[in-house]
Amino acid sequence: SENIDSREEIQVQVMVDANPVKKGKDFLETFLKEAQIDGYVERKMRDNIVEYAITTADANGALIGHNSQTLAALQYVTSLIVNQYFDRDTESGLIVKVDIGDYRKNRDEKLEKMAVRIAREVAKTKIPVNLRYMNAYERKVIHTKLSTWKDVTTHSEGIEPRRYLVIEPKNASKSNNVYNNSPDAYPTVIVVKDNELFINESYTISLTDIHGNVLAGMDI
């Protein structure tokens, strides 16, 4: 009887320790602490979406990074940590979003407005438009925004990090007249300098100064 009780206690303890949403918040809080950044993390659940909002006193820019690469990296790694507790064969896991100072919220609104503006032009001119290189999250924002449109459609082309989104008229024949709005590519998650995050193959996550010196790092 005593052994059975012990096994039950151990099982309950494991379940508590493996709370995936808490693990994601713990990771972000630990990273802020290791990077000596004064800030806090709030979490919010909605259906199968977990959102982590990071607020800092003066480090938002460093955590967002150039073209939001650092933010994308933080979200990517946090998603890995959260979803490692789900069985990929039987469970869909959670959609993880990380925002810093409402940057992503404002960015999403700008992307959606741009998508609508360009989609209207495509519907009017019947000429497809190639957008600039975007990370997977940004492409998904535009895909979702235009998914219900009757006169345009979207799809992605290229290989990461040079993957971009195309907005084209529905049922359009292939044409050489394509407006290309793609600038130089930028990587989605791998950044090594200018106060930005980098992730190598073993998932070492670090914050560096402008000279590439590591300010804080974690092996996950």
LOFI-419265 format. One record per atom (N, C-alpha, C, CB): residue in three letters; x, z, y. Coordinates in steps of 0.1 Angstrom, whole numbers, plus 5000, padded with zeros to 4 digits. Glycine has a CB too. Example, Ala and Ser with C-alpha at 12.3 -4.5 7.8 and 13.67 -1.06 7.14 Angstrom:
residues 2
ALA513250784943 ALA512350784955 ALA513250784967 ALA511350904955 SER512850714978 SER513750714989 SER512950795000 SER514150574994 
//
This chain:
residues 220
SER500850004988 SER500050005000 SER500950005013 SER499150125000 GLU501950085012 GLU502850095024 GLU503549955026 GLU503950205022 ASN503949895015 ASN504649765016 ASN503749655021 ASN505149715002 ILE502449665017 ILE501449565022 ILE501249585037 ILE500149585015 ASP501149705042 ASP501049735056 ASP502249685064 ASP500849885058 SER503449695058 SER504649655065 SER504649505066 SER505849695057 ARG504249435056 ARG504149285056 ARG503149235067 ARG503849225042 GLU502049305067 GLU501049275077 GLU501549295091 GLU499749355075 GLU502249405093 GLU502849425107 GLU503849325111 GLU503449565107 ILE504649285101 ILE505649185104 ILE505049045107 ILE506649165091 GLN503949015100 GLN503248885102 GLN502648885116 GLN502248865091 VAL502048995120 VAL501448995133 VAL502548985144 VAL500649125135 GLN503649055142 GLN504749055152 GLN505248915154 GLN505849145148 VAL505448845143 VAL505948705143 VAL504948615151 VAL506148645129 MET503648635149 MET502648555156 MET502748585171 MET501248585151 VAL502948705175 VAL502948745189 VAL504248685195 VAL502948895191 ASP505348695188 ASP506648645194 ASP506648495195 ASP507748685185 ALA505848425187 ALA505848275187 ALA504748215196 ALA505648225173 ASN504248295206 ASN503348245216 ASN503948125224 ASN502848355225 PRO503648005221 PRO504347895227 PRO504247885242 PRO503847765222 VAL503047925248 VAL502847915262 VAL503748025269 VAL501447945266 LYS503848135263 LYS504748245269 LYS506248205267 LYS504448375261 LYS506548135256 LYS507948095255 LYS508347995266 LYS508148025241 GLY507447905270 GLY507747815280 GLY507947885293 GLY506647715282 LYS507147985296 LYS507348065309 LYS508548145308 LYS506048155311 ASP508848205297 ASP510148285295 ASP511348195298 ASP510248345281 PHE511348075293 PHE512447985295 PHE512647955309 PHE512247845287 LEU511647915317 LEU511747885331 LEU512248005339 LEU510447835336 GLU511648125336 GLU512148245343 GLU513548275340 GLU511248365339 THR514048255327 THR515348285324 THR516348185331 THR515548275309 PHE515848065332 PHE516747965339 PHE516847995353 PHE516147825337 LEU515848035360 LEU515948075374 LEU516848195376 LEU514548115379 LYS516848285366 LYS517648405367 LYS519148365365 LYS517248505356 GLU519448275355 GLU520748235352 GLU521348155364 GLU520848155339 ALA520448075371 ALA520947995382 ALA520948085395 ALA519947885384 GLN520648205394 GLN520548295406 GLN519648245417 GLN522048315411 ILE518548195412 ILE517548145422 ILE516348245423 ILE516948005417 ASP516048285435 ASP515048385438 ASP513648305437 ASP515148455451 GLY512948335426 GLY511648265425 GLY510848325414 GLY511848115423 TYR509648275412 TYR508748315401 TYR507948205395 TYR507748435406 VAL507448225383 VAL506648125376 VAL505248165373 VAL507448085363 GLU504348085376 GLU502948115373 GLU502448005363 GLU501948105386 ARG501648045353 ARG501147955343 ARG499647945344 ARG501647995329 LYS499147825340 LYS497647805340 LYS497347715329 LYS497147745354 MET496247755321 MET495847675310 MET494547605313 MET495647765297 ARG494447475309 ARG493247405310 ARG493047305298 ARG493147325324 ASP492147335290 ASP491947265277 ASP493347265269 ASP491547115280 ASN493947145267 ASN495147145259 ASN496347125269 ASN495147035249 ILE496147155282 ILE497247135292 ILE497647275297 ILE496647045303 VAL498947295297 VAL499547415303 VAL500347375315 VAL500347495292 GLU500147435326 GLU500847405338 GLU501647525343 GLU499847365349 TYR502947505346 TYR503847605351 TYR504147565365 TYR505147615342 ALA503847665375 ALA504147645389 ALA505247735393 ALA502847665397 ILE506347665397 ILE507547745402 ILE507547755417 ILE508847675396 THR507747875422 THR507847895436 THR509147965439 THR506647985442 THR509947905448 THR511247965452 THR511347975467 THR512447875447 ALA512248055472 ALA512448085486 ALA513047965493 ALA513248205489 ASP514147905487 ASP514947805493 ASP515547705484 ASP515947865502 ALA515147705471 ALA515747615461 ALA514847505456 ALA516247705450 ASN513747475462 ASN512847375457 ASN513547235456 ASN511647365466 GLY514347205466 GLY515047075467 GLY515947055455 GLY515747055479 ALA516747165452 ALA517747155441 ALA517047145427 ALA518647275441 LEU515847215426 LEU515147205413 LEU514347085412 LEU514247325412 ILE513947015422 ILE513246885421 ILE514246775419 ILE512446865434 GLY515346775426 GLY516346675424 GLY516046535430 GLY516646655410 HIS517046445429 HIS516846315434 HIS515846235426 HIS518246235435 ASN514946175433 ASN513846105425 ASN513146185415 ASN514445975418 SER513146315417 SER512446425409 SER513046425395 SER510946395408 GLN514346385393 GLN514946385380 GLN515146525374 GLN516246315381 THR515446615383 THR515646755378 THR514346815373 THR516346845389 LEU513346795381 LEU511946835378 LEU511546775364 LEU510946805389 ALA511746645363 ALA511446575350 ALA512146635339 ALA511746425351 ALA513446675341 ALA514246735330 ALA513746875326 ALA515746745334 LEU513346955336 LEU512747085334 LEU511447075326 LEU512547155347 GLN510646975330 GLN509446965323 GLN509646915308 GLN508546855330 TYR510646825307 TYR510946775293 TYR511346885284 TYR511946665294 VAL512346965289 VAL512847065280 VAL511747175278 VAL514047135287 THR511047215288 THR509947305286 THR508947265276 THR509247335299 SER508647135276 SER507747075266 SER508247085252 SER507346925269 LEU509547055251 LEU510247075237 LEU510047215232 LEU511747035238 ILE510347315241 ILE510247455237 ILE508847495233 ILE510747545248 VAL507847455241 VAL506447485238 VAL506047425225 VAL505547445250 ASN506247295223 ASN505647225212 ASN506447235199 ASN505547075216 GLN507647305199 GLN508347325187 GLN507547415177 GLN509747385189 TYR506547495182 TYR505847585174 TYR504647525168 TYR505447705183 PHE504347395170 PHE503247325164 PHE503647235153 PHE502547245175 ASP502847225143 ASP503147135132 ASP502746995136 ASP502347175119 ARG503646905137 ARG503446765142 ARG502446685133 ARG504746695144 ASP502446725120 ASP501646655111 ASP500146685112 ASP502146675097 THR499846815116 THR498446865116 THR498046905130 THR498346975107 GLU498946925140 GLU498546975153 GLU499046875164 GLU499047115155 SER498246865174 SER498546775185 SER499446835196 SER497346725192 GLY499546975195 GLY500447045205 GLY499747045219 GLY501746975206 LEU500547075229 LEU500147095243 LEU500746995252 LEU500347235247 ILE500046955262 ILE500546875273 ILE501146975283 ILE499546775280 VAL502446955286 VAL503147055295 VAL503446995308 VAL504447105288 LYS503047055319 LYS503347015332 LYS504147125340 LYS502046975340 VAL505147085347 VAL505947175355 VAL505947125369 VAL507447195350 ASP505547215379 ASP505547175393 ASP506347275401 ASP504147165398 ILE506947225412 ILE507747315421 ILE507247295435 ILE509247275419 GLY506747405441 GLY506247395454 GLY505247285457 GLY507447375464 ASP504347265447 ASP503347165448 ASP503847025449 ASP502347195459 TYR505147005446 TYR505746865448 TYR505046765439 TYR507246875444 ARG504846805426 ARG504246705417 ARG502846675420 ARG504346765402 LYS502146775425 LYS500746755429 LYS500646655440 LYS500046885433 ASN501546665450 ASN501546575462 ASN502046445457 ASN502446635473 ARG503046445448 ARG503646315443 ARG502546235435 ARG504846345434 ASP501846305427 ASP500746235419 ASP499746165429 ASP500046335410 GLU499446235439 GLU498446185449 GLU499046055455 GLU498046285460 LYS500346055459 LYS500945945465 LYS500945825455 LYS502345975470 LEU501345855442 LEU501345755432 LEU500045685430 LEU501945805419 GLU498945775430 GLU497645725428 GLU497145635439 GLU496645835426 LYS497545675452 LYS497145595463 LYS497945455463 LYS497445665476 MET499145455459 MET499945335458 MET499345245447 MET501445365455 ALA498945305436 ALA498445225425 ALA497145155429 ALA498145315413 VAL496245225436 VAL495045175441 VAL495245055451 VAL494145275447 ARG496145075460 ARG496544975470 ARG497044845463 ARG497545025480 ILE497944865454 ILE498544745447 ILE497444685438 ILE499744785440 ALA496744765431 ALA495644705422 ALA494644625430 ALA494944825415 ARG494344665442 ARG493344585450 ARG493944455453 ARG493044665462 GLU495344455456 GLU495944325460 GLU496044235447 GLU497344355465 VAL496344295436 VAL496444215423 VAL495044155420 VAL496944305412 ALA494044235422 ALA492644185419 ALA492244075428 ALA491644295420 LYS492744075440 LYS492443975451 LYS493243845449 LYS492644035464 THR494543865446 THR495443755446 THR495643695432 THR496843785451 LYS495343775422 LYS495443735407 LYS496943715404 LYS494743605405 ILE497843785412 ILE499243775409 ILE499743915404 ILE500043735422 PRO500343925392 PRO500844055387 PRO501944115396 PRO501344035372 VAL502044245395 VAL503144315403 VAL503944405393 VAL502544395414 ASN505244385394 ASN506144475387 ASN506544595396 ASN507444405381 LEU506244715392 LEU506644825400 LEU508044865398 LEU505644945398 ARG508544955406 ARG509945005404 ARG510045075391 ARG510345095416 TYR511345105387 TYR511545185375 TYR511045325377 TYR513045195372 MET510245375367 MET509645505368 MET509845575355 MET508145495371 ASN509845715355 ASN509845785343 ASN508545785336 ASN510345935346 ALA508445835324 ALA507245825316 ALA506045895323 ALA507445885302 TYR506346005329 TYR505246085335 TYR504646005347 TYR505746225340 GLU505445945355 GLU504945865367 GLU504145745362 GLU506145825376 ARG504645685351 ARG503945565346 ARG502545605341 ARG504745495335 LYS502545725334 LYS501245775329 LYS500245805340 LYS501445895320 VAL500745855351 VAL499845885362 VAL499045755367 VAL500645945374 ILE499845645368 ILE499245525372 ILE498445455362 ILE500345425377 HIS498945465349 HIS498045415338 HIS496745475338 HIS498845435324 THR496745615339 THR495445685339 THR494545655351 THR495745835339 LYS495145645362 LYS494345615375 LYS493645485374 LYS495245615387 LEU494345385368 LEU493745245367 LEU493045215354 LEU494845145370 SER492945305345 SER492445285332 SER491045235332 SER492645405323 THR490245275342 THR488845245342 THR488545125350 THR488045365347 TRP489545065356 TRP489244945365 TRP488844825356 TRP490544905373 LYS487944745361 LYS487444635354 LYS488244505356 LYS485944615357 ASP488944495367 ASP489544365370 ASP491144365370 ASP489144325384 VAL491744485367 VAL493144485365 VAL493444575352 VAL493844545377 THR494644555347 THR495144625336 THR496644665338 THR494944555323 THR497144765331 THR498544805333 THR499244815319 THR498644935340 HIS500544785319 HIS501344805307 HIS502744825312 HIS501244685297 SER503544885303 SER504944915306 SER505844815299 SER505345055302 GLU506944785305 GLU507944695300 GLU509344745302 GLU507844545306 GLY510344695295 GLY511744745296 GLY512044855287 GLY511944775310 ILE513344895288 ILE513845005279 ILE514345115289 ILE514944955270 GLU514045235285 GLU514545355293 GLU516045345295 GLU514145485287 PRO516645375307 PRO515845425319 PRO515345305328 PRO516745505327 ARG515445185323 ARG514945065331 ARG513645025326 ARG515944955330 ARG512745115325 ARG511345085321 ARG510445095333 ARG510845185310 TYR509644995334 TYR508744985346 TYR507344955342 TYR509344885356 LEU506444965352 LEU505044935349 LEU504544805356 LEU504145055354 VAL503744735349 VAL503144605354 VAL501644625357 VAL503444495345 ILE501244585369 ILE499844585372 ILE499444435372 ILE499444655385 GLU498544395364 GLU498144255364 GLU496644235363 GLU498844185352 PRO496144115367 PRO494744095365 PRO494244085351 PRO494343965373 LYS493144135347 LYS492644125334 LYS492343985330 LYS491344215332 ASN492643955317 ASN492343815311 ASN493143705319 ASN490943785312 ALA494243745325 ALA495043645333 ALA495943575323 ALA495843715344 SER496143445325 SER497143365318 SER498543405322 SER496843215319 LYS499543385314 LYS500843415317 LYS501343325329 LYS501843395305 SER501943385338 SER502443305350 SER503843355354 SER501443325362 ASN504543255360 ASN505843285365 ASN505843355379 ASN506743165366 ASN504643355385 ASN504443415398 ASN504143565396 ASN503243355406 VAL505243645396 VAL505143785395 VAL505943845406 VAL505743835381 TYR505243945414 TYR505944015424 TYR506744125419 TYR504944065435 ASN508044125421 ASN508944225415 ASN509244335426 ASN510144165409 ASN508844455423 ASN509144565433 ASN510044665427 ASN507744635436 SER510944625417 SER511844715410 SER513144725417 SER511944665395 PRO513544845421 PRO514844865427 PRO515844905416 PRO514844985437 ASP517044955419 ASP518044995409 ASP517445105401 ASP519345035416 ALA517845105388 ALA517245205379 ALA517845335381 ALA517545155364 TYR517045435377 TYR517645575377 TYR517245645364 TYR517145655389 PRO518045725358 PRO517745785345 PRO516645885346 PRO518945845339 THR515845905336 THR514745995336 THR515146135336 THR513845965324 VAL516046175327 VAL516246315325 VAL517746355326 VAL515746365312 ILE518646265325 ILE520046295325 ILE520746285339 ILE520846215315 VAL521046395345 VAL521646405358 VAL522846495357 VAL520646435369 VAL523946465363 VAL525146545361 VAL525646615374 VAL526246465355 LYS525246565386 LYS525846625398 LYS524846635409 LYS527046535403 ASP525346675421 ASP524446695433 ASP523446795431 ASP523846565437 ASN523846915426 ASN522847025424 ASN521746995415 ASN522347075437 GLU521946905405 GLU520846865396 GLU521146905382 GLU520646715397 LEU520146895374 LEU520146945360 LEU520746835351 LEU518746975355 PHE521446875341 PHE521746775331 PHE521546825317 PHE523246725332 ILE521246735308 ILE520946775294 ILE521746685285 ILE519446755290 ASN522646745277 ASN523346655267 ASN522646655254 ASN524846705266 GLU523346595244 GLU522646585231 GLU522346715224 GLU523546495222 SER523046815227 SER522746945221 SER521747035229 SER524047025218 TYR521146965239 TYR520247035248 TYR520947155255 TYR519047085241 THR522047135262 THR522647225271 THR522047195285 THR524147225271 ILE521447295291 ILE520747275304 ILE521547345314 ILE519247315303 SER521947275325 SER522847345335 SER522447295349 SER524347305332 LEU522847385358 LEU522747355373 LEU524147345378 LEU521847455380 THR524447235385 THR525847215390 THR525847215405 THR526447095384 ASP527047235411 ASP527147215426 ASP527547075429 ASP528147315432 ILE527747045441 ILE528046905445 ILE529346845439 ILE528146895460 HIS530246935435 HIS531446895429 HIS531446885414 HIS532546985433 GLY530246915408 GLY530146905394 GLY530447035387 GLY530946805389 ASN530747145395 ASN531047275389 ASN529747335384 ASN531747365399 VAL529747395372 VAL528547455366 VAL528247585373 VAL528647465351 LEU527047595378 LEU526647725385 LEU525947815374 LEU525747695397 ALA525147755365 ALA524447825355 ALA524147735344 ALA523147895361 GLY524147785332 GLY523847705320 GLY523247785309 GLY525147635315 MET522547705301 MET521847775289 MET521947675277 MET520447815292 ASP522147725265 ASP522047645253 ASP520747685247 ASP523247685243 ILE519947575244 ILE518647605238 ILE518447525225 ILE517547555248 
//
